[in-house]
Amino acid sequence: MNDWISVDDKLPPSQQMVLLHAPRNYNTAGGITFGWYDYAARGFMHQVAYGAAVIDDQMTAKVSERKWTGVTHWMHLPEPPK
């Protein structure tokens, strides 16, 4: 079963976390990530963590939100295991 939805057919509800797919091209490394569609920004967004470090046995990182260009398909997240 293929649950991927083309962005040409439908966009996800605003701010709802979904899986995103973008093919590799000049603008993106491609692949699958999770993110959301931001209607105000008119694009798909995802979080990028950087500056990761372990301090007092705790993992820390700075997180920023960035547009993910080239998205062709999206999919609802699956239900968690019971």
C-alpha positions as CSV (number, residue, x, y, z in Angstrom):
1,M,0.0,0.0,0.0
2,N,1.3,3.4,-0.9
3,D,0.1,6.2,1.4
4,W,2.3,8.9,-0.1
5,I,0.3,12.0,-1.3
6,S,1.5,14.2,-4.1
7,V,1.8,17.9,-3.1
8,D,0.1,18.5,-6.5
9,D,-3.0,16.7,-5.3
10,K,-3.3,17.9,-1.7
11,L,-1.3,19.6,1.1
12,P,-1.5,18.5,4.7
13,P,-3.3,20.5,7.4
14,S,-1.3,23.5,8.6
15,Q,1.2,22.7,11.3
16,Q,0.4,18.9,11.4
17,M,3.6,16.8,11.6
18,V,3.9,14.5,8.6
19,L,6.6,12.6,6.7
20,L,8.1,14.5,3.8
21,H,9.9,13.2,0.7
22,A,12.1,15.2,-1.7
23,P,14.3,13.7,-4.4
24,R,18.0,14.5,-4.6
25,N,18.7,17.5,-6.8
26,Y,20.8,20.6,-6.9
27,N,18.8,22.2,-4.1
28,T,18.5,19.4,-1.5
29,A,20.2,16.3,-0.4
30,G,16.9,14.5,-0.8
31,G,15.4,11.7,1.2
32,I,12.7,11.5,3.9
33,T,12.3,13.6,7.0
34,F,9.4,14.7,9.1
35,G,8.0,18.2,9.2
36,W,4.9,20.3,8.5
37,Y,3.4,22.6,6.0
38,D,3.3,26.3,7.0
39,Y,0.7,28.1,5.1
40,A,2.0,31.5,6.2
41,A,5.5,30.7,5.0
42,R,4.1,28.9,1.9
43,G,6.3,25.9,2.3
44,F,7.3,22.8,4.1
45,M,9.3,23.3,7.3
46,H,11.5,20.9,9.3
47,Q,13.7,21.2,12.4
48,V,17.5,21.1,12.1
49,A,19.6,20.3,15.2
50,Y,23.2,21.5,15.3
51,G,25.8,22.1,17.9
52,A,25.1,18.9,19.7
53,A,27.0,18.1,22.8
54,V,26.8,15.9,25.8
55,I,26.9,17.9,29.1
56,D,26.4,16.1,32.5
57,D,25.3,12.9,30.6
58,Q,22.6,14.9,28.8
59,M,22.5,15.4,25.1
60,T,21.9,19.1,24.1
61,A,21.5,20.8,20.8
62,K,20.3,24.0,19.3
63,V,17.3,23.6,17.0
64,S,16.1,25.8,14.2
65,E,13.2,25.6,11.8
66,R,14.0,25.7,8.1
67,K,12.2,25.4,4.9
68,W,12.7,22.1,3.1
69,T,12.5,22.8,-0.6
70,G,11.8,20.3,-3.4
71,V,9.1,18.3,-1.4
72,T,7.1,16.2,-3.9
73,H,5.1,13.9,-1.5
74,W,4.0,13.7,2.1
75,M,2.4,11.0,4.3
76,H,0.5,11.0,7.6
77,L,2.6,9.7,10.5
78,P,1.7,6.1,11.4
79,E,-0.1,5.3,14.7
80,P,2.3,4.4,17.5
81,P,2.6,0.8,18.6
82,K,0.2,-0.4,21.3
